[in-house]
């Protein structure tokens, strides 16, 4: 039986060497080689495609049914989205439209509530300062500053719930990262004065009291609580 190498040599041999391409010699060897099944003459059939899981077919069917059901609403939703975008652009780039929107009763009521809340906070701060001023006028500067410290902690707890924890020292609170920089600086000045008074053996005088009072007034300003 001829090997594939012999067949290849026969195919590549010059025309003059007729014995190499003699059909009587080549054909029997070729037939025997093919019949032996050692040469692959065709590609194997591809493996069958994996069957789609039933749950995935059900999901696709449900999605198709939903899209068919919602198709009539596509155009109205598109127009609503265009109208909303147009209103946003008008509000940001047309001052007259912005003023009209801000003058709507609902928005005015929300603004009035926020303003009223600010007035209440400002009134409470003034009442506290009046009480502390009375203590300072009597020469009781340490008590006045302690009052500011306690109220400052209450303000922080109100504006940042969960920040003030039991057994937390004033120094730890002053170093809290959740405090905005301005509010942290104002509270730190008050806490430092109290700390020096309690542990440094230095009495709080009129100058220290004035600085703490100014710091508390700064702490109560809403913009002091805005993030940088």
ZIWO-V818585 format. One record per backbone hydrogen bond with DSSP energy under -1.0 kcal/mol. NH is the residue of the N-H (numbers start at 1). CO is the residue of the C=O. E is the energy in kcal/mol with one decimal. If there is no record, write none. Layout:
BEGIN
nh=NH co=CO e=E
nh=NH co=CO e=E
END
This chain:
BEGIN
nh=7 co=3 e=-1.8
nh=8 co=4 e=-2.5
nh=9 co=5 e=-2.4
nh=10 co=6 e=-2.4
nh=11 co=7 e=-2.0
nh=12 co=8 e=-1.8
nh=13 co=9 e=-1.0
nh=17 co=14 e=-1.1
nh=18 co=16 e=-1.7
nh=20 co=17 e=-1.4
nh=25 co=22 e=-1.7
nh=26 co=22 e=-2.7
nh=27 co=23 e=-2.1
nh=30 co=26 e=-2.9
nh=31 co=27 e=-2.7
nh=32 co=28 e=-2.4
nh=33 co=29 e=-2.3
nh=34 co=30 e=-2.5
nh=35 co=31 e=-2.5
nh=36 co=32 e=-1.4
nh=37 co=34 e=-1.2
nh=57 co=53 e=-2.1
nh=58 co=54 e=-2.4
nh=59 co=55 e=-1.9
nh=60 co=56 e=-2.5
nh=61 co=57 e=-2.2
nh=62 co=58 e=-2.5
nh=63 co=59 e=-2.5
nh=64 co=60 e=-2.5
nh=65 co=61 e=-2.5
nh=66 co=62 e=-2.3
nh=67 co=63 e=-2.4
nh=68 co=64 e=-2.2
nh=69 co=65 e=-2.2
nh=70 co=66 e=-2.7
nh=73 co=70 e=-1.7
nh=74 co=71 e=-1.5
nh=77 co=73 e=-2.2
nh=78 co=74 e=-2.2
nh=79 co=75 e=-2.2
nh=80 co=76 e=-2.3
nh=81 co=77 e=-2.2
nh=82 co=78 e=-2.1
nh=83 co=79 e=-2.5
nh=84 co=80 e=-2.5
nh=85 co=81 e=-2.2
nh=86 co=82 e=-2.3
nh=87 co=83 e=-2.2
nh=88 co=84 e=-2.2
nh=89 co=85 e=-2.3
nh=90 co=86 e=-2.4
nh=91 co=87 e=-2.6
nh=92 co=88 e=-1.8
nh=93 co=89 e=-1.9
nh=94 co=90 e=-2.2
nh=98 co=94 e=-2.1
nh=99 co=95 e=-2.6
nh=100 co=96 e=-1.9
nh=101 co=97 e=-2.4
nh=102 co=98 e=-2.5
nh=103 co=99 e=-1.2
nh=104 co=101 e=-1.5
nh=108 co=104 e=-2.5
nh=109 co=105 e=-2.4
nh=110 co=106 e=-1.9
nh=111 co=107 e=-2.4
nh=112 co=108 e=-2.4
nh=113 co=109 e=-2.2
nh=114 co=110 e=-2.2
nh=115 co=111 e=-2.4
nh=116 co=112 e=-2.7
nh=117 co=113 e=-2.4
nh=118 co=114 e=-2.1
nh=119 co=115 e=-2.1
nh=120 co=116 e=-2.3
nh=121 co=117 e=-2.3
nh=122 co=118 e=-2.5
nh=123 co=119 e=-2.5
nh=124 co=120 e=-2.4
nh=125 co=121 e=-2.4
nh=126 co=122 e=-2.3
nh=127 co=123 e=-2.3
nh=128 co=124 e=-2.2
nh=129 co=125 e=-2.5
nh=130 co=126 e=-2.3
nh=131 co=127 e=-2.0
nh=132 co=128 e=-2.8
nh=133 co=129 e=-3.0
nh=134 co=130 e=-1.8
nh=135 co=131 e=-1.7
nh=136 co=132 e=-2.5
nh=137 co=133 e=-2.7
nh=138 co=134 e=-1.1
nh=139 co=136 e=-2.0
nh=140 co=135 e=-2.6
nh=141 co=139 e=-1.2
nh=144 co=140 e=-2.0
nh=145 co=141 e=-2.6
nh=146 co=142 e=-2.4
nh=147 co=143 e=-2.2
nh=148 co=144 e=-1.8
nh=149 co=145 e=-2.3
nh=150 co=146 e=-2.6
nh=151 co=147 e=-2.2
nh=152 co=148 e=-2.3
nh=153 co=149 e=-2.2
nh=154 co=150 e=-1.9
nh=155 co=151 e=-2.5
nh=156 co=152 e=-2.4
nh=157 co=153 e=-2.4
nh=158 co=154 e=-2.0
nh=159 co=155 e=-2.5
nh=160 co=156 e=-2.8
nh=163 co=160 e=-2.1
nh=168 co=165 e=-1.6
nh=173 co=169 e=-2.2
nh=174 co=170 e=-2.3
nh=175 co=171 e=-1.1
nh=176 co=173 e=-1.3
nh=179 co=176 e=-1.1
nh=183 co=224 e=-1.1
nh=184 co=180 e=-2.8
nh=185 co=181 e=-2.4
nh=186 co=182 e=-2.2
nh=187 co=183 e=-2.5
nh=188 co=184 e=-2.5
nh=189 co=185 e=-1.6
nh=190 co=186 e=-1.3
nh=191 co=187 e=-2.8
nh=192 co=188 e=-2.6
nh=193 co=189 e=-1.6
nh=194 co=190 e=-2.0
nh=195 co=191 e=-2.4
nh=196 co=192 e=-2.6
nh=197 co=193 e=-1.9
nh=198 co=194 e=-2.5
nh=199 co=195 e=-2.9
nh=200 co=196 e=-1.4
nh=202 co=196 e=-1.4
nh=209 co=205 e=-2.4
nh=210 co=206 e=-2.4
nh=211 co=207 e=-2.0
nh=212 co=208 e=-2.1
nh=213 co=209 e=-2.7
nh=214 co=210 e=-2.2
nh=215 co=211 e=-1.9
nh=216 co=212 e=-2.4
nh=217 co=213 e=-2.2
nh=218 co=214 e=-1.9
nh=219 co=215 e=-2.0
nh=220 co=216 e=-1.5
nh=221 co=218 e=-1.0
nh=224 co=221 e=-1.8
nh=225 co=222 e=-2.0
nh=226 co=223 e=-1.3
END
